[in-house]
Amino acid sequence: MDVALAVDMLLAAAGGLSEEAVLVSGDGDLARAVEAARELGFPVRVVQFQDAIARELASAATEMGLLDGLDWKEPRREYVEAHSQ
């Protein structure tokens, strides 16, 4: 699964299929793929719980978003409001 995700992200980056990637994972195995996408000029936002993200993945990301503290009854609205400022 990690390999497929990494390949899809790099294909999107190289092919101009998207403006950015939002990766909901904390797996450090994906750090190199995130770095490679960024080398292609493709921003990658990583979103995960703080205690479940590998340090190397957080360092590789263009931007980090934490899921901690969201109101899970209405997570979309809370996330949008928190990030629209």
Buried (B, 14 or more C-beta within 10 A) or exposed (E): EEEEBBEEBBEBBEEEEEEEBEBEBBBBBBBEBBBBBBEEEBBBBBBBEEEEBBEBBBEBBBEBBBBEEBEEEEEEEBBEEEEEE
